[in-house]
Amino acid sequence: MLYKPEEVKETLRMIEGEHLDIRTVTMGINMLGCPSKEPEAVADYIYARVVDNAGRLRTAAAEIEETYGIPIVNKRVSVTPMALVLEGAVPAAYTAAAAAMERAAKEVGVDYIAGYSALVHKGATPGDAILMRSLPEVLSVNERVCASMNLASSRAGINMEATAVMGRVISEVGHATDHASGCARLVVFANAPEDNPFIAGAMHGVGEPDVVINVGVSGPGVVLAAIERQRRLEGRMDFSILTETIKRMAFKITRAGELIGREVVARLGPPVQFGVVDLSLAPTPAKGDSVANILEAMGIERTGAPGSTAALFLLTDAVKKGGVMASSSVGGLSGAFIPVSEDAGMVDAVRLGAMTLDKLEALTSICSVGLDMVAVPGATPPETIAAIIADEMAIGVVNHKTTAVRLLPVPGFEAGDTVDLGGLLGELIVMDVKDFDVSGFIRLGGRIPAPLTGLRN
């Protein structure tokens, strides 16, 4: 991969003034070789695998930051979904595994470790059930462990029994952790990808190599600056020019991400392999580093107003088109994230009433993830949480795309209240949830079948 001098200068400008960074370098580690289901043996194996493989990850990332001057914000680890590793083990093995993940993450100095996960889109095994029941304890006593559940797929439909369970679990985690902060490390999916480097849904899928590096890039500020710069040059900018501007910037961001990922692999050496670049536009609370502000630069006064869904469609499609031209290893989620708390523009839109939960749900039919980092009143019934999840799963299933839900039911808080989680998690404004009883629907049980479009063989 060769770079011209002018590309280097442009990249430096994007770093210094437009918030370009590598959001995460995530090492995925296979855990299927665990030789025992006994709690002590499980803990020893998981700890050793993480420390042996990721022990130099932080050092390698620091060397590359110094060499290229591109910030790498997070260094993370993902592992094989623990429910697959531990099936048949006693409940104590699950909490021991989570504790070993936490201890190993601290030892190697990574920000988060993900993969305390289960795949239950068609049904739950006894091990899956144990893992789900353990989540309130695991997320309240550990600080770096992240968990995810795949509740639905386009080929299987929606596991409504597991969805109901997760409604209760999310409520319990919210009440067990300060300001529901544990829920920021818990996400539920439809069509979860096996190579996602982003927290909280990262996991090391069973189709992945033994040890792999996946990179998540971030450049909302770069795209926003490019649109504003192009508007100054052109005066009038039509949709074709707007699309090409976004595609060009996505191409450049993706090239930087692949360069960093391959450099990390080169420094770590075998058995580490390069995986994918996830070219999702992941915002931060920093001013100007907002996906919502990009939509507003297109002419929408506030994100959430009419036209927002079409603008997000244009952005997401252009980002993907530009990214796949830059790399043959694009994967993960790849598109545009619209988390409420982690995007300063989204926070403003919620505060001003432009963005509601219903409009946010409409936008998730386009975005990379779904209802992400959304605070709801702490008194929201578990059945209502489950119903919100079911709605989002339906969008993913019928559209053959990944969707997810990361809800934070904040105890003692009501719609309109503000919660500041700090750092990349940012500020939460508790969103209003319709106060109607949906428990009869959630308690029906069973599985919503896959759509006819799922039969594609």
PyMOL commands that set and color helices and strands:
alter all, ss='L'
color gray80, all
select helices_A, chain A and resi 5-17+39-54+57-68+82-86+91-108+126-141+160-176+178-185+220-234+239-268+291-297+308-326+344-351+357-363+382-399+423-425+439-442+452-454
alter helices_A, ss='H'
color red, helices_A
select strands_A, chain A and resi 21-29+72-79+112-119+145-153+157-159+186-190+211-218+272-278+370-377+403-410+418-422+426-429+447-448
alter strands_A, ss='S'
color yellow, strands_A
deselect
rebuild
show_as cartoon
